[in-house]
Structures are given as C-alpha cells and as structure tokens.
Amino acid sequence: MPPGPRLNLTQLSTLRELVRRGTLAAAAEHLGYTPGAVSQHLASLEAALGVALVERSGRHLVLTDAGRVMAEHAEELLAAEARAVNATRSAHDVVAGPLIVGTWGSTAATLLAPIVQRMSVAFPEVSISSREVDLDSATTSVRYGEVDVAFGLDYRDAPMPGDKSIRLVRLPPERFAVAVAPDSIRPPSGTGTPARTTSAPGEPQQYVATERLSELDWILPPETSQYGRAIRTGFRRLGFEPRVVHEVTDTAASLQLAAAGLGATVMTGLMRRLNSGLDLTTLHMREPLTRQIVLISGGDVAQRQPVRVFVEEAESVVDELLAALTW
C-alpha cells in the first residue's frame, strides 16, 4: 500500500452505502453526513489505495473496476467488524446496550409496547429504539445492519426464502378467517335461502363452505407482495381463484372496506384486535390459511444478549395474546 492514511471503517461504510443507495446524496442522507463529507470519505479512501474508485458518467458517479473490487471487500470487512463487536458483547454477562427493532403495522401496534415495557423492568440497561421497515424488506434491513432484530412474516403458501446470513425464530402461528359485513353473503343464485354457515358442535364460530368463498368479491393485497401471494396461493390450494375487485395493501383499510360491504377480506385474531370497532362478521374456514410471525436477527454473528432476551419476551407476549383471543 502506498504511503498515506490507512483504511478506516467510515470510508468503507461510505463506499458500501454509495453502492446500495446509488447516489452521493442518498448515501449521505442515510449515513447522516453532508454530501461534501461523503465525497471527502471517498477521496480519502482513494488516496489510501492509490487508485480511482469512482468516475463520472454524465451527472452520476459510477464505480470503476477497482471500485467494484473494493466494494466487495468493504462488505466483508464491515461484516467482520460486526462479528467482532457482537462476539465481544455476547461474551459479557450483563444484558445491556442499545437495541434497534424493525417493526411494521400491527407489530408496532400490538407487540412492541408490551415487550418494551417488560424489558424496561427486567433489563433496564437495554436501550430499545424502533424503526419502521417495509415488511417484505425486513430481512434486508437486518442483513445490512440497519436494525438488530426485526419482525417478519412467514406463510405456508409463500414461505420466506432461505438465507444463511439470518436467523429466524418462529412464533406461534395464527389462523386467517374471512371478514365480511354483516348479512353480506348472498344466497345462492335463484334461491331465497340465505347463504348457510355452519357451527361445529360446541363451537361458537361460524364456518363457511369453500365453494361459497369462490362467489365472493375480494379485497386483497397485490400479488406482488408476499402477503398477497400467500393468500391467493392458499385459496388456489383450496380449489378456487379469488375474484379480486379491490387491491389494498393496508390491513386496516381492507377491513374498513369489508365493513362497508365492498367485499370480503381475510384477517387474523391480532388484526381483529386492532380493528375491534368495525362491525364485521367473522367466518372461519375448515381448512384455514395461516401466517407465522418470525423474529429475524443476524445469523453470521454471535447473538447479542439484548437480542436474545427480546426474542424470549416476544415469544411470551405472543403466546399470551393468542391465548386471550376469542373471536
């Protein structure tokens, strides 16, 4: 290496974020620096290496061949740093330190508060903060180190892809039911008989036959999302193609449309708990679709004590919430 300043982790992190974000401005915003500071980081890295890592292509910066090589090594070096830091922290017996949790939608509303409250009593030296993440990108947020642990979802009919760089802890599964406005299931064509739901002996739930589900208009998320793909695949497994009339990503909005009589949607007990003020009829399926909340953490580093206890508290909270649900 030619004389000059040595590599440092700030320079490597800046190069990595330039690759991920695409522009200096986006990298600077994510890292909390000014664009000028980010430019200086790259210039210092180039000076240390004695080669150009970026070059202008019109109005944009692109990596040179040397830059692409260095970017690959930057990922490895920063991952090694994470392994060293976490191995050191995990060797310490005291459960302490910062913990960033990735949340989304219903997990922020139903799970985060009771978990944080319990941990604040049992482990007061753990400082918990949260960051909203896109559900379908929760694994990426953990892999890139943007959060320490994140809530995710797995489905029988659209399972999460395997990834050796992450660790999954699966919480108890939830069953989906069908949510419709009261009296909105129409009688079969040509009859005046109401659509029949059945109750199993000793069970208060209403059940709906699969063939009736194919007659409904549906409110579902787009099939491009894991959730939307899982529900459609599950219905196809049951033998029908849902007639989707409204594509809506937000669960609360879907349930509001269903309560207004615009179609049927699906919900779990936790979803219903969050929207208890809506006037909805719950119809259970004999062969229900399921989802499973998972906790995602790094798989290539020793698990930090705060992550471990957060996972344990989350398991306990979910067990209690599901046991208390009556719907």
N, C-alpha and C positions, 0 to 999 in steps of 0.2 A: 504494500500500500504506500502511495507517495506521501511525503510529509504533509502534515495538516491535521485538522481536527478529526477525531475518531468518530465512528458511527455512534449515534445515540438513539434511544427508543422513540423520542419525539419525532426525529426525522423519519424513522421507519414508519411510525404511525401516520404521519402526514402523507407519505407516498402511498400507503395502503388505502387511505381514505380518498385520495385523488383517483385511484383505480376504481374504487367502489362507487363514488359519487359522480364521477365523470367530469367535474369542473372544479377549478380552484375555489370558486365562491361557495359551492356546495360543501366541499371538504372543510373549508374554513368555518362555515356555519355549524357543521356537525361537531367539529373539534373545539369550538369556542374561541377561535383565533380570528384576527383580521386577515383578509386576503394577502396583505403585504407580509404578515408574519409567516403565512404558509409558503409564500414564494421564497422567503428567506430560508425556511427549513429545507426546501428542495435545493436551493443554491448551495447551502452548507453541505448537504449530502453529496451533491455533485463534486464539490471541492474536495471532500474527503476521499471520494472514489477516483477522482481524476478523469471522469467521463461524463458525457451529457446523458441525462436520464429522460428528459422531455424535450420536445421540439414543437414549434408552431405548425399547425395545419389550418390555414385560414384564420379564423378567430378562436380556435380551440387549441389546447395543449394535448399532445398525444405522447405516449411512451415511445422511446427509441427501443431498439433491440436490447441494449444494455439495461434500459429501464424496466423492460418486461422481466428480464432475468432477476434484477434486484427486487422487483415487486414480489416475485415468488419466494425469494429468500426472506423478505420482510415478514411475510405471513408466518414462515417457520420460526423466525427469531422472536416475533411477538407471541406466538403460541408457546414457545419455550419459556418466555418470561412469565406467562400466565401459569404454566405448570409449576414453575419455581415459587411464585408468590403463593399459590393455593396450597402447595405441598407444605410450605413453611407455616402457613396459617392453620392448616388442618392438624399439624403436629402440636399445636398449642391446645391445652385442655380447656381453656376458658372460651365459652361461646360469646364472641364479641366481634364488633366490626360492622362495616356498612354492608347492606344487602339491598340490591335493586331488583324489584319484582316486575316482570312483564305481565300486564293484565289487559283484559278486553271485556267490553259489555257486561254480561251477567256475572263474571268472576269478580270484577271490581265491585259490583253492587252487593253481591251476596256472600262472597268468601273472604275477600281481603280484610274487611274490617274485623270480623271475629278472630281471624288468625293473628292480625297485628295486635289486637287487644290482649290475647293470651300470651303472645311472646313478650309484650311490654312488661307483663307481670313476671313471667318465668325467666326471661332473658333480657333484662333491662339494658345490658351493654351492647345489644344488637340494634343498630340504627337502620330502620327499614324505610325505603322510599319506593315509589312505584312509577312506572312509565307505561303509557298505553301503547300496545303493539298491535299490528294487524294480525288477526288470528291465523291466517294462512302463512304468515311470515314469522311466527313466534320462534320456530326452530332456528331460523336465520339470525334473529336478534340474539339468541343465546350463543350461537356459534361465533358471531362477530364480537361477542363480549359487550354488547350494548346493555344487556341485563344479566343478572347472575342466575336467575331461575324464572321460568315463565309458565303460565297456564296455557295448555293446548287442548285440543280435542281429537279423539280418535274414534273412528266409526267402523263397525263390522263391514259395511258395504263400501267404504272408501278409506282403507287403512293408511296410516302415516307411513311414508317410505322409510326404510331402514337407514340409519346414519350412525356410523361408529363414533362420530365426534360428539354425540349427545347421549345422555342417559334419561330414560323415561321411567317415571313412577306412575302407575295406573291407579286411579281412584275408583271407587265402586261405580259400576255402570248405571245409567239412567235409561228408562223406557220412554219412548215417544208415544204420545197419544194424539188423536185428532181433535182440533179445536174448531168449533163452528158456532154460529149464532144460534140461540135457542129456536127450535122448531124450523130450522133452515134446511134440514134434509127432506127433500121432496119425496112423495110417494112414487112407486114405480109407474112408468108411463101407462096411461089408460086405466088406472085404478084410483079409487078414492081412499085407499088404505094408507095410513101413514107409514113412512119408512120404519121398519121394525129394528130396534136394537134389542139385544138380549142381555140378561144379567145371569151370571153363573150363580148356582146355589150358594147362599151365604155371602155373596159378594155384592157390595153396593154399586160397583162400577157398571156403566153401560158399555156394551160391546157392539161393534158394528161389523157386519159381514164384509169381507174383502171385495165382493162384487159390487157392493154399494159405493165403495171408495172410488171405483172407476167412473162413476156417474157424476162425481162432484167436480166443480171448478176449484182450482187450487191456487194458493198464494205461497210461492216457494222462492228461495234464493236462486240466483243464476246457477246454471250447471257448471260454470267455470270455477265456482268456489267448491272447496271440499265439502262443505255442508250441503249445498245444493246437489252436488254429485252423489253424495251418500244417500240422501232421501230418494232421489229418482232411481238410483240403482236398487235400493231396498224395495221400492214399490214394484219395480220390474221383476225382482226376485219373487214377489208375492203374486205376480201374474198380470199386472196392468200398467199402462202408461198414463201417468197423471196428465190431465188437461190443465196446463198452467195458463191462467189468464192474467195474473199479476206477478211479476218478478220483483221481489223486495228483499234486500239484504238484512235490514234491521228487524230483529225479532219483535220488538215492541210494536213497530209499525205493522208487521204482518198480523199480529194478534188484534190490533185495533181494526184493521180491515176485515178480519174474520168476524169480529163482534158486530160490525156494521152490516154483515150479511153479504159481503162481496166474494165469499168463497171459504174454503176450508184451508187450514194450515196445520202444522204439527207443533207440539210443544212438549217439554219435559216438566216434571214437577217443580224444578227450580225456576224455569221460565214462568210457570203459572204463579209461583210465589211472588215474583217481581211484578206481575200484572194482575194482582188479585182483584182490582177494582173493575175489571172488564166483565161484562155479562156474557159468559161463554158456556157452551155445553161441551163437556169432555167425553169423547168416545174412545174407548180402548180397543186395541187390535189384538186378536187372538195370537197372532204371530207378530209381536211388536218389533219395530226398529229400535236400535239402541245407540247411545253415544257414551263415551267414557272420557271424563276429564283426566288429563295427564299433566304431570309436572315435569318440565323439561329443564335439565341442567347439563353442564358440560360433562362429556364422557371421557375426555382425554386428560383430565386433571384430577388430582385428589379432591374429593368433595369437601368443601369448607364446612366447618361446624354450623354456621348460621344457615346454610342451605339445608343441611341435614335436619336441623330442628324445625325449619319452616315446613319441609315436606311432611314431617311427622305430625305437626299441628294441623296441616291441611287435611291429611287423611282423617284425623279425628273429627274436624269440623264437618267434612263432607258426610262421614258416617252418621253424625248426629242429625244433620239437616235432612238427609234422605230418610232416616228412620222416623222423623217427625212429620213427614209429608203425608197428608191424607187427601187424595183428590181422585 
